[in-house]
Amino acid sequence: MELKVMEINEEYLKIRKDLAKDIRAFSNVLYKYFHNASLGNIEAAITTLSSNRAILCNGVASEENWGYKINSLNFKLEKYPEKRHPKDIEKLELTLDFDLVGNCNDIGTLKDPFLWLIFNITVSGEYNGQDFITSYHLDRHLYKPGDELPIEPHPFYHFQFGGKNIMDIGRDVDSGKLIIFEAPRIAHYPMEFVLGIDYILSYFFPDIRALILQSEQEYVNLIEKYQARILKPYYHTISSTWNYDHNSLNIGNHWTPSFLCPQLIINS
């Protein structure tokens, strides 16, 4: 994501400033609960959204674009996952990177929420004096004019284990008995900063997230807001494959939206 100085329509600038306001409110909650985290780079996103600089996507500047880049948000894991290998690994840290662009006109519609999206997740630690790493990423695949569809499934938005963060340093990584492939790419709904952070907290800091959901209504409101903006068009587009009567859905027991998608916030 790059920036270019140009006149921005007041309507688009207001949308961008509202997005910056949301990030500010969300980050204030993070600062409150994660004193040992390195979160200073969030300010770059707020500055970008609040500026009068047009955001470039694929080299083209547009006043309609919104977006930001946040590098190296760092969280130290205080409680380690129970199931892990090596079992005695130490100094586990989580590093997150966001790089995304969307169109202001598409916010609140059922259109693709993004023009560009990269969300990198890296976990690092130490064991026996050596550095260990694992990595995931969620991104939006870029199809260029004339591109042919790949032979293997390549979901437009997908989660992938390993990816370039491991493949690019593969010669320096002792994988032991672990095999690393590019495939499979697992279809997944897209996430920006708000949803991405909440997703990570749900897995790596579930106790703190539970406390936040109980105590911080603004956090909950923001999750609901961005789930409606991003998950709604994603899942409605998939479900458009079939015709069905909403009232005929057999929701109950464990067959419910919140069991199928645990991060979903419903009727807060």
N, C-alpha and C positions, 0 to 999 in steps of 0.2 A: 504494500500500500504506500502510495506517494501523495504529496500535496502540491497544489499549484495555486498561486495567488490569483484570484479573480473575484468579481462581484457575485455575491450569493444572494439569491432571492430571499426576502425576509421570511417567507413561509417555510422555506427549506432550512434556513438558519434557526428558526424557532424549533423545528422538529429536532435538529441536531442538538440544540441547547437543552431540550427536554430529555434527550438520551443521556447527555452529560450529567444532568441533574439526577437521573436514575442511578447512574454509575456512582456518583458522589454519595447518594443515600445508601446504596448497597455497600460501598467500601467502608462507610462509617461503621456499619455493623461488623464487618470483618476486623477493622482496627480494634474494636471493643473486645472481641473474643479471641483474637490471635495476636498476642503481644510479641511473640517470637518470630512471626512471619515477616518476610521482606516484601512489602506491598507498594513501595514508593512509585513503581513504574505505572501504577494505575493512573497517576496524574497525567501521564502522556496522552491517554485516551480522552480524558476530560478536556485537556488543552486542544487537542485535535478537533473534537466535536464542536467546541466553543469558538473556534477561529473562523475567519472569513476566507479560509483557503479551501479551494475545491479539492476533492479527493479523487485520485486517479485509480482506475481499474483497468488492467491490461494496457496501460499507457495512455488511456483516454480520460481526460478530466471532465467532470460534469458537476454542475451545481446541485443536481438532484441526488448525488451520492452522499451517503453517510458511511462512516467506518472509522476504524482505529486499529492501532497495533500496540499490544502490550507484551513486553518481553520479560521473561525471568521473574515471574511471581514465585516466591519460594516459601514453602511451608515445611517446618520440621515436624516429623511424625513423633508424637509423644507416646502413643500406643501403637504397637506394631500389629499388623494382621496376624491372627492366630495361626493360620496356615501359610507358611512362607518357607522359602529355601534360598540360601542357607538359613537354618534356624537361628544361628547366633550372629546374624548380620547386625551391624551397628550403624549409627549416624544416618538413619534413613531420612532422606529429604525428597520433597515433591516439588518439581519445577513445571510451571505452566506458561505457555505462550499462546497468544491470540493474534490473528491477523485476519481482518474481515472487512467486507464492503457490502453495502446494500443500497437499494434505491428508496428514497424517501416516499415516493408515490406508491410503493408496494406495501408499506406498513399498514397493517390492519385489513389487508385483503387476503385472498386465498392464493396469491401468486407466490413464486419462489421468494423466500425472505432475503436471499443473499445473491450477490454477484460473484463473491469470492469468500472462501472460508478455510482457515487452517487453525486447528486447535491441537497443540502438541502437549503431551503429558509425559514427563520423564521422572522416574524414580531412581535415585542413586543411593548408594550406601557403601560401607566398608566391611570387609571380612578377611581375616588373616593378613592384614596389611595391604590388601588389594582393593581397588575400586570396582564396584559392581553397578550395573545399570540395567533397567528395563524401560521400555518405551511403548507408548500408544499414540495414535493420532486420529483425529476426526477431521475429514476435509470434504470439500466440494470438488468433484472431478471437473476439470476443464476440458470440454470438447471444443475443438477449433473447427472452423469450416473445412469440410473435406475429410475430417477424421473418420475412420472406420471404427465400428464398435469392436472392442476387444473380444477375443474368443471366450475367455473366462468371464463370469459375472463381475461387473464393475459398477456397483450401486452409485448413483449420483452423489449421495451423501453416505459415507461409510466410516466405520471404525476399523482400525487395523492395528494388530500387534506388531511391534518391531518397527517396520517402516524405515524411512531414511535415517532416523536418528541412530538406529543400530546398523542398518545396511551400510551407511556411509563410513562407519568406523569399524566395519566387520573384521578387517585385518588385525585390529588391535584388541578384539574381544575374544576371550577364551570361552567358547560356548559350552565346553564340557560335552555332555551327552545331549544337549539341547539342540534341536533342529529348528532353523529359522527360515520361514517362507514369506513371500509377499502375500500369498493367499492364505486364508480367505479374507476378503474385504466384507465386513458385516454391515448390512444396511442399518442405518440408525438415523434418528431425527437430528437435524442440525442444532447447534447451541452457540450462542454468543457468550459474552462475559458473565452475565447474571446466571443463566442456566448452566453454563459450563462450571462455574465455581460451585453452585449448589449440587451439581452432579458429583463433583469430586468430594465435597464434604460428606455426602451421603454414604460414600464408600470408605473414605479414609479417616473421617472425623464424625461418625454417626452420632455419638453422644452429644457432641457440641452442636451439631445440626439440630438434633431433637430439642435441645434447650433453646436454640435460636427460634425455631418454629413456634415454641410455646411463649416466648418472651418478646419477640420482635415482629410486630404486626406489619410494619413497613416492608420488612424482608419478605414476608409471606405474600403481601400484595404485589411486590415486584415479580416474584416467581410466577404468580397467577397471570400477571400482565404479559410477561414474555412467553409463557407457555401458550397463551391464546394467540399471540402474534406468530409464533414459530411452529409449535407442535400442531396447531389446528390446521394450517394449510398443508402441512406435510402428511398428516394422517387422513385428512379429507381427500386429498389427491389420490392416495393409495386406495381408499375405500370407494372411490368413484368407479373402480373396476366393476363393482357389483351394484345391482339395484336391490334395495331392501327397505323395509318399513322400520323406522327407528323404534317404534313401539313393540316390534316383534323380537327385539334383542332380549335374550334370556340372561339377564344380569343377576347374579346372586352367588353366595358362598365365596369361592375364590375366583370366580369368573367375573371380575369387576375391573373397571379402569385402573384403580389404584393398585390392584394385585398384578395386572399386566404391565403397568408402568409405575413402579413404586415412587418415582420422583414427582409424580403428578400431584398437584395441590388442588383439592376439590372442596368447594363450598366452605371457604374459611370464614 
